[in-house]
């Protein structure tokens, strides 16, 4: 696959663990081949945009060395984006904020490729009240199994029972047959999900992920004063 625009071309090479190798050619430089630190095909487009912006800055007199650009692409860290946690007993959780329809589509696309031939993971799902639940569930439904809905500890969260009703309606409209379970807290939702599968996905809100990380043995990586972007 090739991305090209305004004199910048990005050629995608092989992949491993969902992380793609790319080579970017511009009018003045060639970057790579470099294996992207961030997983998912959508990260190729993000890398393409980042390189194009850095080239524009270079034209404006803000110089970034080619090796620094390659290092940034290879070593970037973005908590809550296709972030896999493996517990000591082998259970696996994939955490991805996916807090809008576009994010849900990107997550579903990655899951479809990464989990091909294996049972779909259980989805632990919570959202803020202003989110497009139906659109997010339509995107995620083909890539996940049962859904455990919950509410994170914030006034903006949709209450679990109300969210369960929305998710069931969205699944029915999409022709899905997955079961929907409601749990009052993130901790209870994870406990329920683990009874259903050893592979789970936690998605729908960065606030949900902030509560899930410590429960999975990892420190919460987000600032306490974060504001979740709007859809």
N, C-alpha and C positions, 0 to 999 in steps of 0.2 A: 504494500500500500504506500502511496505517496501523497503527502500534503504539499501544496505549492501555492504561493501567493506573494506578489510584490517582490519577486526576485529571490525568495527564500524557498528552498525545497527540503522536505524532510522525508527520508526514506526509512521505512520500518524493516528491521531485520528479524531475527529469531526471538523467541520468548522463552522465559523460564519462570515458573511460579507466578505467572501473570504479569511479569515485568518484561517489557519490550526493550529491544536494543534498537537505537536509531542513529542515523547519520544525517546531520543538517548541513546543507550547502547554501551559502549566501553569496552575494556578489564579491565579498572580500575574504571570507573564511570558510573552512570546513570544520565542523565540530563532530567528534566521534570517529568511529562508532562508540557509543556509550550506552551502557545498560541503565535504564531509568530506575531510580530508587523507588518511585511510586508505581504501584501496580494498577493495571486497568488500561484498556485501549484509549479511554478518554484522556489519560495523562499524556498521550502523544500530542494531542491538540494543545494541551496546556503547555507542554515543553516548546512546541512550535511557536506559540504566542510569546512565551518568555524570551526565547532567542530573538525573535523579531523586535521586541521592545528594547532589549539590550543593544541590538544593532542600531536602533534609532537613537538611543542615548549616546552611543559611541559617536554617531554623526553630530550630535549636539555638544560633544566635548567631554562627556562623562565616560571614561574608558574603563572597560571591564575586560581583563585578559581572557583569551580563549580557554586556557586551562582552568581558570576560575569558573567560567560558564560550564565547562564539562564536569567539574567537581560538583557544582550546584545541582546539575541534572542527576548525577550519580549518587549524591549523598543527601538529597532533600529529605526532610522528615515532616510528615503531616499527620499528627495523631487523629484518629477517627476517620481515616480514609483507607478502607480495605486493610484494616489493621488486625492481624490474626493473633489470638492468644491461645496457647496450648497449655492446658493444665497438667500437673504432674501425672495424673491418671490417664492422660491421652485424650480427654475431652477437648473439643476445639470450639472456639467462639470467634466469629468474624465481626468486628465492630466497624460500622460505616454510618456516618451521620445521616446521609441520604434524606435530608429534611424537606425536599420538595420533589416535584415530579421528575425533573431532569436528573436529580441525584438518584432517585429510585430506579430510573431507567438505566443509568450507568452501572449501578450495583447489580441489577438483574442481568444485564449483559455479561458482566464479569462472572456472576454465579453460574450462568448457563454454560459458559465455556469451561470454568474451573471445575464444576461438579458434574460434568458430563458422564453418564453411566453410573452415577451413585445416587442414593436416595436424596431428595431435596432436604435442605436443612430446615429446622424449625425457626420461625421468625419471631423475635421479641420486638414489639413495636409500641412506640408511644409518640405522641405528637403535641405540638402547641395547638391551641384552639383555632388559629387562623389558617391552618394548613388544608390543602386539597387532599383529604384522606382517600376519596374515591380514585383520584388520578394516581396517587402513590401506590395504592393496593392493586390497581389494574396493571401497573408496571411491574410490581414485584410478584404477583400471583403465579406466573408461569415458572418462576425460579425457586419458589419456597414451598414448604409443606404446611403443616399446621401453623397457626398464628397465635401467639400469646400476647395479648394487649395489656398495657399497664399505664400508669401515670407517674411522671417524675414529680419531685417535690417543688413545684413552682405554681403560682397562681395561673399562669398561662396554659398549663397542661390540660388536655381533655381528660375528663374522668374516665376511668377504665371501663365501666359498664356502658357509658354512652359511646365510647370509642368502639367497643365490641359490636354494638348495633350498627355503626357506620361500616365497620369492616365486613360484617356478615352481608350487609346489603351490597357492598361493592363486589365481594366475591360472587354473590348470586348473580349480579348483573353481568359479571365476566364469565359466568359458567363454571366457576371454580367449586370444588367440593371439599376444600380444606376445612378442618375443624377450627373454631375460634374459641380460645380460653381467655378469661379475664382474671387478672391478678391485681391486687390493690397497690402494690409497691414494686419497684425494680427488683428487689431481693426475692420477693415471692414469685415474680415472673421468671426469673432465672431458675429458681428451684423447679417450677412447673415445666419449663422448657427442657431441663436436664432429664426429667422423667420421661420425656417423649423422644429425645434424641441425644446422641453424643456430639452432634454437630449443630450449632445454632448460629443465627445471625442476629445481631442487635442493631436496630436501625430506626430512623424516624426523627431523631432529635439529638443535637449535641448535648442537651441537658440529660437525656437518658444515658448517653455514653459516659458522661461525667459521673453518674451514679454507678454505672456498671463496672468501670475499670477497677475500683478498689475491691469490689465483690469478686473480681476475677484475679485478684492478687497483683494488680498493677496500680501504681499511683495515678491519681487523676491528673491528666496533662493540661487541663484547660484553666484559664484564669477565672477567678471567682466573679469578676465583674463582666464576664463575657455577655454579649448581646447576640442572640441567634439571628442570622440574616433572614430577611423576609423572602417569601416565595417569589 
